[in-house]
């Protein structure tokens, strides 16, 4: 009997360590990442490597939204990182610009133009924050509305879509060569 209890306790401890520090499953519930991620798909969220490597433009992240955007189920949001601390983000002529360079964004929903809902169309991302946007721009509450998010609210990086099985695959992160070419 002792061995059974010992095995169960060890299994529980291993599960809790993995869930809290290494990786966690996440069910996509919003439509803001269509067609990249659809509602009811499951992704694996990497919590470990961002501690050593940080987040990059193009990463898809899961995060706790600002307090005024928390929904009844306390559901985290999933969005794409567009800007890092120190970046200047602008939306003009229906396109996103990072530090004055227009992003090539083939992942946006049916090539939708990017718009803003208020008067603000330019942001400077504070150090320690990220500017995030959904791929389905017209159906996304994101940094255009609530501003940059602190790194402390990020749960992790979505890196693997695993359910339904027909959608299994690694979520690629775009490299934005246009930004590298513009760097002096």
C-alpha atoms as an extended CHARMM CRD file, in Angstrom:
* protein
*
       184  EXT
         1         1  UNK       CA              0.0000000000        0.0000000000        0.0000000000  PROA      1               0.0000000000
         2         2  UNK       CA              2.8580000000        2.3950000000        0.8320000000  PROA      2               0.0000000000
         3         3  UNK       CA              4.3220000000        1.9730000000       -2.6680000000  PROA      3               0.0000000000
         4         4  UNK       CA              0.9820000000        2.8330000000       -4.2980000000  PROA      4               0.0000000000
         5         5  UNK       CA              0.6270000000        6.0040000000       -2.2180000000  PROA      5               0.0000000000
         6         6  UNK       CA              4.2650000000        6.8930000000       -2.8640000000  PROA      6               0.0000000000
         7         7  UNK       CA              3.7690000000        6.4680000000       -6.6330000000  PROA      7               0.0000000000
         8         8  UNK       CA              0.5860000000        8.5740000000       -6.5970000000  PROA      8               0.0000000000
         9         9  UNK       CA              2.2310000000       11.3820000000       -4.6000000000  PROA      9               0.0000000000
        10        10  UNK       CA              5.3040000000       11.3810000000       -6.8620000000  PROA      10              0.0000000000
        11        11  UNK       CA              3.0930000000       11.4560000000       -9.9640000000  PROA      11              0.0000000000
        12        12  UNK       CA              1.1170000000       14.3900000000       -8.5470000000  PROA      12              0.0000000000
        13        13  UNK       CA              4.3090000000       16.3070000000       -7.6790000000  PROA      13              0.0000000000
        14        14  UNK       CA              5.7470000000       15.7260000000      -11.1850000000  PROA      14              0.0000000000
        15        15  UNK       CA              2.4620000000       16.8470000000      -12.7640000000  PROA      15              0.0000000000
        16        16  UNK       CA              2.3210000000       20.0290000000      -10.6630000000  PROA      16              0.0000000000
        17        17  UNK       CA              5.9540000000       20.9240000000      -11.4240000000  PROA      17              0.0000000000
        18        18  UNK       CA              5.4320000000       20.4280000000      -15.1700000000  PROA      18              0.0000000000
        19        19  UNK       CA              2.0970000000       22.3200000000      -15.1780000000  PROA      19              0.0000000000
        20        20  UNK       CA              3.4350000000       25.2930000000      -13.1850000000  PROA      20              0.0000000000
        21        21  UNK       CA              6.9740000000       25.6600000000      -14.5260000000  PROA      21              0.0000000000
        22        22  UNK       CA              7.4330000000       23.8040000000      -17.8310000000  PROA      22              0.0000000000
        23        23  UNK       CA              4.3290000000       23.4780000000      -20.0290000000  PROA      23              0.0000000000
        24        24  UNK       CA              0.5770000000       23.8060000000      -19.7670000000  PROA      24              0.0000000000
        25        25  UNK       CA             -2.2880000000       22.9320000000      -22.1150000000  PROA      25              0.0000000000
        26        26  UNK       CA             -4.5290000000       25.7910000000      -23.2210000000  PROA      26              0.0000000000
        27        27  UNK       CA             -7.8810000000       25.6360000000      -25.0050000000  PROA      27              0.0000000000
        28        28  UNK       CA             -8.4050000000       28.4380000000      -27.5230000000  PROA      28              0.0000000000
        29        29  UNK       CA            -11.7990000000       29.9940000000      -26.8270000000  PROA      29              0.0000000000
        30        30  UNK       CA            -11.6240000000       33.3240000000      -28.6330000000  PROA      30              0.0000000000
        31        31  UNK       CA            -11.8850000000       33.9770000000      -32.3620000000  PROA      31              0.0000000000
        32        32  UNK       CA             -9.1820000000       36.6470000000      -32.3140000000  PROA      32              0.0000000000
        33        33  UNK       CA             -6.4520000000       34.3640000000      -33.7190000000  PROA      33              0.0000000000
        34        34  UNK       CA             -8.4070000000       32.9740000000      -36.7080000000  PROA      34              0.0000000000
        35        35  UNK       CA             -7.1290000000       31.3430000000      -39.0680000000  PROA      35              0.0000000000
        36        36  UNK       CA             -3.8930000000       30.6440000000      -37.2090000000  PROA      36              0.0000000000
        37        37  UNK       CA             -5.8040000000       29.2040000000      -34.2510000000  PROA      37              0.0000000000
        38        38  UNK       CA             -9.4910000000       28.3670000000      -34.2120000000  PROA      38              0.0000000000
        39        39  UNK       CA            -11.8400000000       28.1110000000      -31.2160000000  PROA      39              0.0000000000
        40        40  UNK       CA            -11.7340000000       24.7190000000      -29.4720000000  PROA      40              0.0000000000
        41        41  UNK       CA             -8.2110000000       23.9170000000      -30.6350000000  PROA      41              0.0000000000
        42        42  UNK       CA             -5.6890000000       23.0190000000      -27.9590000000  PROA      42              0.0000000000
        43        43  UNK       CA             -2.1410000000       24.3290000000      -27.7630000000  PROA      43              0.0000000000
        44        44  UNK       CA              0.7530000000       23.5580000000      -25.4850000000  PROA      44              0.0000000000
        45        45  UNK       CA              2.1010000000       26.6470000000      -23.7310000000  PROA      45              0.0000000000
        46        46  UNK       CA              5.8530000000       26.7040000000      -23.0610000000  PROA      46              0.0000000000
        47        47  UNK       CA              6.6050000000       28.3500000000      -19.7110000000  PROA      47              0.0000000000
        48        48  UNK       CA             10.2590000000       27.3680000000      -19.4300000000  PROA      48              0.0000000000
        49        49  UNK       CA             12.2360000000       28.6410000000      -22.4300000000  PROA      49              0.0000000000
        50        50  UNK       CA             10.9170000000       32.2410000000      -22.2710000000  PROA      50              0.0000000000
        51        51  UNK       CA             12.6540000000       32.5280000000      -18.9040000000  PROA      51              0.0000000000
        52        52  UNK       CA             15.9920000000       32.1040000000      -20.7010000000  PROA      52              0.0000000000
        53        53  UNK       CA             15.3070000000       33.3980000000      -24.2070000000  PROA      53              0.0000000000
        54        54  UNK       CA             12.5750000000       36.0130000000      -23.7740000000  PROA      54              0.0000000000
        55        55  UNK       CA              9.7330000000       36.7510000000      -26.1640000000  PROA      55              0.0000000000
        56        56  UNK       CA             10.1780000000       37.7480000000      -29.7860000000  PROA      56              0.0000000000
        57        57  UNK       CA              8.0450000000       39.6060000000      -32.2950000000  PROA      57              0.0000000000
        58        58  UNK       CA              5.6980000000       37.0910000000      -33.8720000000  PROA      58              0.0000000000
        59        59  UNK       CA              5.4730000000       34.7630000000      -30.8650000000  PROA      59              0.0000000000
        60        60  UNK       CA              1.9640000000       33.6830000000      -29.9570000000  PROA      60              0.0000000000
        61        61  UNK       CA              1.5200000000       34.1340000000      -26.2210000000  PROA      61              0.0000000000
        62        62  UNK       CA             -1.0910000000       33.3310000000      -23.5960000000  PROA      62              0.0000000000
        63        63  UNK       CA             -1.5050000000       36.0130000000      -20.9350000000  PROA      63              0.0000000000
        64        64  UNK       CA             -3.7940000000       37.3010000000      -18.2410000000  PROA      64              0.0000000000
        65        65  UNK       CA             -5.6330000000       40.3400000000      -19.6120000000  PROA      65              0.0000000000
        66        66  UNK       CA             -5.7070000000       43.6940000000      -17.8020000000  PROA      66              0.0000000000
        67        67  UNK       CA             -8.1440000000       43.6310000000      -14.8340000000  PROA      67              0.0000000000
        68        68  UNK       CA            -10.8690000000       45.5690000000      -16.6480000000  PROA      68              0.0000000000
        69        69  UNK       CA            -10.8470000000       42.9570000000      -19.4520000000  PROA      69              0.0000000000
        70        70  UNK       CA            -11.0940000000       39.8470000000      -17.2520000000  PROA      70              0.0000000000
        71        71  UNK       CA            -14.1220000000       37.7820000000      -18.2110000000  PROA      71              0.0000000000
        72        72  UNK       CA            -16.3930000000       35.7950000000      -15.8970000000  PROA      72              0.0000000000
        73        73  UNK       CA            -14.4530000000       32.5610000000      -16.4530000000  PROA      73              0.0000000000
        74        74  UNK       CA            -11.1310000000       34.3550000000      -15.7640000000  PROA      74              0.0000000000
        75        75  UNK       CA            -10.0430000000       33.1570000000      -19.1950000000  PROA      75              0.0000000000
        76        76  UNK       CA             -6.5400000000       34.1000000000      -20.4000000000  PROA      76              0.0000000000
        77        77  UNK       CA             -6.1240000000       35.7780000000      -23.7990000000  PROA      77              0.0000000000
        78        78  UNK       CA             -4.0290000000       34.4720000000      -26.6850000000  PROA      78              0.0000000000
        79        79  UNK       CA             -2.4380000000       36.9690000000      -29.1050000000  PROA      79              0.0000000000
        80        80  UNK       CA              0.6440000000       37.5630000000      -31.2640000000  PROA      80              0.0000000000
        81        81  UNK       CA              3.5480000000       39.7300000000      -30.0500000000  PROA      81              0.0000000000
        82        82  UNK       CA              3.9510000000       42.6990000000      -32.3830000000  PROA      82              0.0000000000
        83        83  UNK       CA              6.1840000000       44.9990000000      -30.3520000000  PROA      83              0.0000000000
        84        84  UNK       CA              8.8090000000       44.6810000000      -27.6280000000  PROA      84              0.0000000000
        85        85  UNK       CA              9.9020000000       47.1780000000      -24.9700000000  PROA      85              0.0000000000
        86        86  UNK       CA             11.2280000000       50.3390000000      -26.6370000000  PROA      86              0.0000000000
        87        87  UNK       CA              9.4360000000       49.7460000000      -29.9710000000  PROA      87              0.0000000000
        88        88  UNK       CA              7.2500000000       52.4010000000      -31.5420000000  PROA      88              0.0000000000
        89        89  UNK       CA              4.0880000000       50.8460000000      -32.9990000000  PROA      89              0.0000000000
        90        90  UNK       CA              2.0120000000       52.7800000000      -35.5260000000  PROA      90              0.0000000000
        91        91  UNK       CA             -1.0730000000       51.8990000000      -37.4810000000  PROA      91              0.0000000000
        92        92  UNK       CA             -1.4540000000       53.9270000000      -40.6420000000  PROA      92              0.0000000000
        93        93  UNK       CA             -2.9380000000       53.2610000000      -44.0540000000  PROA      93              0.0000000000
        94        94  UNK       CA             -4.3940000000       50.0020000000      -42.6310000000  PROA      94              0.0000000000
        95        95  UNK       CA             -0.8990000000       48.5820000000      -41.9440000000  PROA      95              0.0000000000
        96        96  UNK       CA              1.2100000000       47.9930000000      -38.8340000000  PROA      96              0.0000000000
        97        97  UNK       CA              4.5790000000       49.7310000000      -38.5630000000  PROA      97              0.0000000000
        98        98  UNK       CA              7.2730000000       48.8670000000      -36.0340000000  PROA      98              0.0000000000
        99        99  UNK       CA              9.9300000000       51.5510000000      -35.6320000000  PROA      99              0.0000000000
       100       100  UNK       CA              8.8770000000       53.0690000000      -38.9500000000  PROA      100             0.0000000000
       101       101  UNK       CA              9.0100000000       49.7970000000      -40.9160000000  PROA      101             0.0000000000
       102       102  UNK       CA              5.8260000000       48.2420000000      -42.3080000000  PROA      102             0.0000000000
       103       103  UNK       CA              5.3640000000       44.6290000000      -41.1870000000  PROA      103             0.0000000000
       104       104  UNK       CA              4.5990000000       41.9130000000      -43.7000000000  PROA      104             0.0000000000
       105       105  UNK       CA              1.7980000000       40.0050000000      -41.9560000000  PROA      105             0.0000000000
       106       106  UNK       CA              0.6070000000       37.0590000000      -44.0730000000  PROA      106             0.0000000000
       107       107  UNK       CA             -0.9660000000       35.4450000000      -40.9930000000  PROA      107             0.0000000000
       108       108  UNK       CA             -3.7530000000       38.0410000000      -40.6270000000  PROA      108             0.0000000000
       109       109  UNK       CA             -7.3030000000       36.8530000000      -41.1630000000  PROA      109             0.0000000000
       110       110  UNK       CA             -8.0080000000       36.9610000000      -44.9090000000  PROA      110             0.0000000000
       111       111  UNK       CA             -5.5580000000       39.8530000000      -45.2900000000  PROA      111             0.0000000000
       112       112  UNK       CA             -7.8150000000       42.1630000000      -43.2750000000  PROA      112             0.0000000000
       113       113  UNK       CA             -6.5930000000       45.7410000000      -42.9330000000  PROA      113             0.0000000000
       114       114  UNK       CA             -5.5700000000       46.8230000000      -39.4540000000  PROA      114             0.0000000000
       115       115  UNK       CA             -7.6690000000       49.5790000000      -37.9710000000  PROA      115             0.0000000000
       116       116  UNK       CA             -7.9550000000       51.4070000000      -34.6660000000  PROA      116             0.0000000000
       117       117  UNK       CA            -11.1820000000       52.0450000000      -32.7930000000  PROA      117             0.0000000000
       118       118  UNK       CA            -10.2370000000       55.3030000000      -31.0700000000  PROA      118             0.0000000000
       119       119  UNK       CA             -8.0710000000       58.3250000000      -31.7080000000  PROA      119             0.0000000000
       120       120  UNK       CA             -4.8030000000       56.6440000000      -30.7820000000  PROA      120             0.0000000000
       121       121  UNK       CA             -2.8430000000       55.0470000000      -33.6160000000  PROA      121             0.0000000000
       122       122  UNK       CA              0.6730000000       55.1680000000      -32.1790000000  PROA      122             0.0000000000
       123       123  UNK       CA              2.2290000000       53.6400000000      -29.0580000000  PROA      123             0.0000000000
       124       124  UNK       CA              5.7010000000       53.4200000000      -27.5370000000  PROA      124             0.0000000000
       125       125  UNK       CA              6.0570000000       50.0940000000      -25.7340000000  PROA      125             0.0000000000
       126       126  UNK       CA              7.5260000000       50.6250000000      -22.2400000000  PROA      126             0.0000000000
       127       127  UNK       CA             10.4800000000       48.4760000000      -21.1760000000  PROA      127             0.0000000000
       128       128  UNK       CA              9.1850000000       45.2470000000      -19.6460000000  PROA      128             0.0000000000
       129       129  UNK       CA              5.9770000000       45.3140000000      -21.7180000000  PROA      129             0.0000000000
       130       130  UNK       CA              4.7480000000       43.7210000000      -24.9590000000  PROA      130             0.0000000000
       131       131  UNK       CA              2.3890000000       45.0400000000      -27.6330000000  PROA      131             0.0000000000
       132       132  UNK       CA              0.0550000000       42.2300000000      -28.7360000000  PROA      132             0.0000000000
       133       133  UNK       CA             -2.5680000000       41.8690000000      -31.4620000000  PROA      133             0.0000000000
       134       134  UNK       CA             -4.8740000000       39.1160000000      -32.6360000000  PROA      134             0.0000000000
       135       135  UNK       CA             -4.5190000000       37.7650000000      -36.1780000000  PROA      135             0.0000000000
       136       136  UNK       CA             -8.2410000000       38.4020000000      -36.7730000000  PROA      136             0.0000000000
       137       137  UNK       CA             -7.8070000000       42.1460000000      -36.3350000000  PROA      137             0.0000000000
       138       138  UNK       CA            -11.4620000000       43.1490000000      -36.5850000000  PROA      138             0.0000000000
       139       139  UNK       CA            -12.4450000000       40.5770000000      -33.9460000000  PROA      139             0.0000000000
       140       140  UNK       CA             -9.7270000000       41.1720000000      -31.3660000000  PROA      140             0.0000000000
       141       141  UNK       CA             -9.5300000000       43.1100000000      -28.1190000000  PROA      141             0.0000000000
       142       142  UNK       CA             -5.7860000000       43.6820000000      -27.9240000000  PROA      142             0.0000000000
       143       143  UNK       CA             -3.1140000000       46.3160000000      -27.2470000000  PROA      143             0.0000000000
       144       144  UNK       CA             -4.8140000000       48.6880000000      -29.6710000000  PROA      144             0.0000000000
       145       145  UNK       CA             -7.5720000000       48.9040000000      -27.0550000000  PROA      145             0.0000000000
       146       146  UNK       CA             -5.9610000000       48.1980000000      -23.6720000000  PROA      146             0.0000000000
       147       147  UNK       CA             -2.3560000000       49.1750000000      -24.4210000000  PROA      147             0.0000000000
       148       148  UNK       CA              0.8490000000       47.1960000000      -23.9430000000  PROA      148             0.0000000000
       149       149  UNK       CA              0.8110000000       44.3690000000      -21.4210000000  PROA      149             0.0000000000
       150       150  UNK       CA              3.4310000000       43.7520000000      -18.7110000000  PROA      150             0.0000000000
       151       151  UNK       CA              5.6870000000       40.7140000000      -19.0750000000  PROA      151             0.0000000000
       152       152  UNK       CA              4.5220000000       39.6740000000      -15.6070000000  PROA      152             0.0000000000
       153       153  UNK       CA              1.0400000000       38.9250000000      -17.0140000000  PROA      153             0.0000000000
       154       154  UNK       CA              2.3620000000       36.4740000000      -19.6250000000  PROA      154             0.0000000000
       155       155  UNK       CA              1.7500000000       32.8000000000      -18.8860000000  PROA      155             0.0000000000
       156       156  UNK       CA              3.9000000000       31.4790000000      -21.7230000000  PROA      156             0.0000000000
       157       157  UNK       CA              4.4820000000       30.9750000000      -25.4430000000  PROA      157             0.0000000000
       158       158  UNK       CA              2.1000000000       28.7890000000      -27.4440000000  PROA      158             0.0000000000
       159       159  UNK       CA              4.3120000000       26.5550000000      -29.5410000000  PROA      159             0.0000000000
       160       160  UNK       CA              2.4210000000       23.3660000000      -30.3940000000  PROA      160             0.0000000000
       161       161  UNK       CA             -1.1370000000       22.8640000000      -31.6240000000  PROA      161             0.0000000000
       162       162  UNK       CA             -2.1190000000       19.3070000000      -30.6800000000  PROA      162             0.0000000000
       163       163  UNK       CA             -5.8970000000       19.0010000000      -30.8900000000  PROA      163             0.0000000000
       164       164  UNK       CA             -7.8520000000       18.1910000000      -32.9820000000  PROA      164             0.0000000000
       165       165  UNK       CA             -5.2450000000       15.7510000000      -34.1850000000  PROA      165             0.0000000000
       166       166  UNK       CA             -5.7030000000       16.8320000000      -37.8190000000  PROA      166             0.0000000000
       167       167  UNK       CA             -4.3050000000       20.2710000000      -36.9040000000  PROA      167             0.0000000000
       168       168  UNK       CA             -1.2610000000       18.9110000000      -35.0490000000  PROA      168             0.0000000000
       169       169  UNK       CA              1.8600000000       20.9810000000      -35.6660000000  PROA      169             0.0000000000
       170       170  UNK       CA              4.3600000000       23.5070000000      -34.4120000000  PROA      170             0.0000000000
       171       171  UNK       CA              3.2490000000       27.1400000000      -34.4570000000  PROA      171             0.0000000000
       172       172  UNK       CA              5.8150000000       28.9810000000      -36.5320000000  PROA      172             0.0000000000
       173       173  UNK       CA              7.1160000000       32.3780000000      -35.4830000000  PROA      173             0.0000000000
       174       174  UNK       CA              7.5930000000       34.8430000000      -38.3570000000  PROA      174             0.0000000000
       175       175  UNK       CA             11.0650000000       36.3670000000      -38.6360000000  PROA      175             0.0000000000
       176       176  UNK       CA             10.1940000000       39.8080000000      -40.1070000000  PROA      176             0.0000000000
       177       177  UNK       CA             13.2330000000       40.2040000000      -42.3840000000  PROA      177             0.0000000000
       178       178  UNK       CA             12.0360000000       43.7290000000      -43.2460000000  PROA      178             0.0000000000
       179       179  UNK       CA             12.8810000000       44.7960000000      -39.6770000000  PROA      179             0.0000000000
       180       180  UNK       CA             16.3590000000       43.2480000000      -39.7760000000  PROA      180             0.0000000000
       181       181  UNK       CA             17.0680000000       44.9760000000      -43.0930000000  PROA      181             0.0000000000
       182       182  UNK       CA             16.0880000000       48.3400000000      -41.5740000000  PROA      182             0.0000000000
       183       183  UNK       CA             18.3870000000       47.9610000000      -38.5420000000  PROA      183             0.0000000000
       184       184  UNK       CA             21.5700000000       50.0370000000      -38.9500000000  PROA      184             0.0000000000
